[in-house]
Amino acid sequence: MSKLRQIFQTARLSYLLYRANGLESRGHYDDARALLQNVAVPEQILALRDAYLLKLAWLSFTGRVLDKGFGVHPLSEMQRLIYEAQTQRWYKDPTAENEEYAARYVDLLEAATLAGGERVNELAESLRGLKASAPFKAHLPIP
């Protein structure tokens, strides 16, 4: 990829992340997710983008459950999304810091969905020791 193309791709991604962050802050998680779903990202941050998309789906799901309950939105919806993330190569065999961070973040979301407090705290502590690069790490907060 040419240097100029890489600069434009990075600028576009930064702009879309800015817009997605605004949507997320207003509770429009599905819109933020749709905005970033098919955006081309460099391979080295693909796992972080996927983890961010999962976080947005998780926030949307928990909001719907709080609003309507599990009867309308079964837990299997979120379990399916987590499973899809866990089938990715970067989850099964992380080869870089960004991939390791994203994989552990998926584990954190799974624990928050299924296991509860103690496991979430363990995973959050292990995430604090991992490094990952911008731009997506800022959008993957640790509780």
N, C-alpha and C positions, 0 to 999 in steps of 0.2 A: 504494500500500500504506500502510495506516495505521501510525503510529509504534509503537503497541503491538504490532501484528502483526510489524513489523520487529524489535522487541526480542525477541519470542518466537522468531522464526526464527533470529536470531543466537545466542540462548541454546541452542536445540536443536542448531544446527550446532556450536557450541563443545563441547557435551557429546558429540556423536557423534564429533567429531575427537579428543577425549580418549580415548574408548573405542577408536577405530581405532588411535590411537597405542599404546595398551596391547597391542592385538592384534598390531600390527606389531612391537613390541619383543619379543614372544614367538614371532615367526616365523609367525604366522597371517595371512599376507598376503591370501589369498583371502577370509577372513572379514572382514578390515578393508575390503577392496574392496567386498564385498557390503553392508556396513553403510552405505557412503557412496554406492553406485551410483545410487540413485534419490532422494537427498536434494535437496530444493529449495534452491538457493543463489542469492544475488543475482547478477544478470547480470555485475556487475563482477568477480566472482571465479570465475565458471564455468570459465574456461580453466585457472585454477590447480587447481581441483578435478579437472578432467579430466587434467591433467598428474600430479597425485598418484595418481589411479586407475591411470594408466599405469605410474607408478613401482612401485606395489604389484604390478601384473601382472608387471612386469619382475623384481622380486625373487622372486616366486613361480616364475616360469619358470626363472630361473637356479638356484634351489634344486632344482627338479625335474631340471634337466639335470645338475647336480652329483651328484645322487642316482642317476639312472637313465641319463643320457647322451642324446646327440642322436638315437640310434636310436629311442628311445621318445618323445622330445619334440623334433620337428624345429624347426629355426630358423624355419621358415615361420610357426609359431604366433606368435612374437613379432613377426616382420615384418608380419603381418596387423594386429596391434594398433597398431603404430607407424603403419602406413599409414592406419588408421581415424582416428587422431588427426590425421594430416597432411591429412585431407580436411575438417577442421573450418574454419569461417570464421575463427576466431581464429588458426589456424595460417597459413592462406593470406594473410590480410590483417589482421594485428594492428593494432588502433586504440587500444590503451591499454597502459600499462606492464605490467599484469598479464598481458595477452595476449602481449606480446612476450616476457616472462619464461617463460611457459608454452611458447610455441613453441620458444624456444631450449632449454628443458629437454627437450622431445621430441627435438630434434636431438642433445642430449647422450646420451639413452638409445639413440637409433639408432646413434650412433658407438660407444657402449660395447658394443652388440650386434654391430655389423658391422665397424667400422673399426679400433678399437684405440686404444692409448695416446696417440699424438701428437695425433690429432684430438680425443680426449676432453679433453686438456689445453687445446687451443685454445678449445674451446667452454666449458669450465669458467672459463677466464680471462675470456671475453666475458660470461658470466653474472654474474660478480662485479661487473661494472660496471652491471648493470641493477637497477632498483628494482621491487619488487612489494609488495603489501600483505598483511597478515595476513588470515586465519589460516593459509592453506595454505603460504605461503612457508617457514615454519619446518619444514614437512614435506618440503621439496624441497631437501635439502642438496646442496651442490656439492662434488665430490670434490677 
